Amino acid sequence: MMDSAAITPVTAEDEQQILDAIDKFLDRDVRPYVMDIEHADEYPTDMVEGMKALGLFGAIIPQEYGGLGLPTTTYARIVERVSEVWMSLSGIFNSHLIMCSAVIRHGTEDQKREWLPKLATGEIRGGLALTEPNCGTDLQAIRMTAKRDGDDYVVNGTKTWISNGIHGTLFALLVKTDPNASPRHAGTSLFLAEKGPGFTVSRKLEKLGYKGIDSAELLFEDFRIPADRLIGLEEGRGLRHALGGLELGRINVAARGVGVASAAMKEAVKYSQQRETFGKPICEHQSIQIKLADMATQVEAARHLTMAAAKAFDSGERCDMEAGMAKLFATEAAVHNSMEAMRVHGGYGYSKEFPVERFYRDAPLLVIGEGTNELQKILIARQLVERNPA
Ligand SMILES: Cc1cc2nc3c(=O)[nH]c(=O)nc-3n(C[C@H](O)[C@H](O)[C@H](O)COP(=O)(O)OP(=O)(O)OC[C@H]3O[C@@H](n4cnc5c(N)ncnc54)[C@H](O)[C@@H]3O)c2cc1C
């Protein structure tokens, strides 16, 4: 949960100004270029500079550490807008902010003062490094070890699928400081690992969608981390510290889902008025109308669930079930709407000259990242039972 004292209250007017600035940036600097850059799978360097200037890398970092300190509700609206134009861009600052969130919530005062101001400007960027080749959902099974050696820890192992892995330099790294601990999570710790000797990018991973943003495998060979980079200076709490950030991560991913679902719906509505068959626009055929109605309803419902989870998060209420429901529903809505938008477009939906094929390639990632949707269902059901004792 967010420390509500760290959030700067935002009036409806302030929020509108922020969202207008984001829209202006998206219309001027992103929309005209996204198709070419995405198809070439190029890192969007200029767009990243634009996002730095807008303060997005510090969106939820408290103002006392140089960020904007925005409430999660405003942040979710930003993520939705950005994802409507290009989901990958939101990934570049989302993954970074999940790492920041671990420092904000669990770091010592010295760690916050040292790292957050540079992270807020985007001068230092990075992400969260949890997944390994042998495990993603079952994070207690990680094999990466960190052994204490004087004032350092020595890290060995491999992380995979790490967003911002190539262009980022700082990562919240989940390791085992005690591989034999029982329960297994009590042997985990979370470090801030900055690239240096022994920390290399072993390969860039090629993907179906989510292009532009770099996904990489990271190799650690006798990599030394100073002991003062152990988040919270506490061994054995790594998994808790990492998973705490995932609640915010799930709200982020839900907001991305709303953005993609909404973009697909809007493209379908536009196209259905332009394309004619049998003497009338296809939006006048009942089977297309049913699709448009379903798509629009999914977007609205997904947005409500996402905002409800964001509000609960801001107020400091426990919201793992709400965040899980929002993530589950909004990401399935993105998958559903991207497929339906493709059908509405007929053959053109399959063409690289229209954006719907990108939504169709991007959406499935959302059901996997920040905890698969299968896992969300398990978590929701557990909460349901816990909150409703017989
Ligand atoms: C493009 C991309 C970017 C990513 N970015 C990052 C990142 O920045 N940092 C990071 O750490 N990771 C990242 N990941 C990894 C992602 O978080 C994992 O892929 C995800 O958590 C799933 O883990 P897995 O791939 O190991 O699947 P597995 O855990 O092997 O799961 C395989 C299947 O089994 C199901 N399953 C597993 N356990 C259970 C269970 N108990 N009950 C029912 N079903 C179960 C899963 O739902 C899934 O369907 C990224 C992945 C991708 C594709």
The ligand as a Gaussian input file, in Angstrom:
#p B3LYP/6-31G(d) Opt

LIG

0 1
 C        7.746000      -9.229000     -22.527000
 C        7.948000      -9.672000     -21.113000
 C        8.443000      -8.766000     -20.186000
 C        8.708000      -9.179000     -18.868000
 N        9.280000      -8.295000     -17.986000
 C        9.713000      -8.752000     -16.787000
 C       10.476000      -7.896000     -15.911000
 O       10.727000      -6.717000     -16.194000
 N       10.952000      -8.430000     -14.746000
 C       10.709000      -9.722000     -14.385000
 O       11.179000     -10.140000     -13.336000
 N        9.985000     -10.560000     -15.198000
 C        9.480000     -10.101000     -16.376000
 N        8.774000     -10.933000     -17.201000
 C        8.532000     -12.322000     -16.797000
 C        7.082000     -12.562000     -16.375000
 O        6.835000     -11.897000     -15.158000
 C        6.913000     -14.088000     -16.282000
 O        6.981000     -14.604000     -17.600000
 C        5.602000     -14.450000     -15.634000
 O        5.614000     -14.123000     -14.257000
 C        5.263000     -15.944000     -15.776000
 O        6.336000     -16.716000     -15.375000
 P        6.891000     -17.901000     -16.327000
 O        7.075000     -17.321000     -17.681000
 O        8.062000     -18.508000     -15.647000
 O        5.702000     -18.928000     -16.402000
 P        5.448000     -20.143000     -15.377000
 O        5.520000     -19.664000     -13.989000
 O        6.324000     -21.279000     -15.756000
 O        3.939000     -20.503000     -15.729000
 C        3.569000     -21.310000     -16.851000
 C        2.052000     -21.510000     -16.806000
 O        1.683000     -22.223000     -15.613000
 C        0.718000     -21.484000     -14.882000
 N        0.948000     -21.685000     -13.444000
 C        2.110000     -21.571000     -12.762000
 N        1.933000     -21.849000     -11.466000
 C        0.610000     -22.132000     -11.302000
 C       -0.215000     -22.480000     -10.194000
 N        0.259000     -22.575000      -8.945000
 N       -1.533000     -22.715000     -10.416000
 C       -2.057000     -22.603000     -11.670000
 N       -1.332000     -22.265000     -12.754000
 C       -0.021000     -22.031000     -12.576000
 C        0.937000     -20.042000     -15.282000
 O       -0.244000     -19.253000     -15.072000
 C        1.252000     -20.206000     -16.758000
 O        0.036000     -20.369000     -17.475000
 C        8.427000     -10.516000     -18.490000
 C        7.885000     -11.408000     -19.425000
 C        7.643000     -11.013000     -20.706000
 C        7.097000     -11.996000     -21.694000

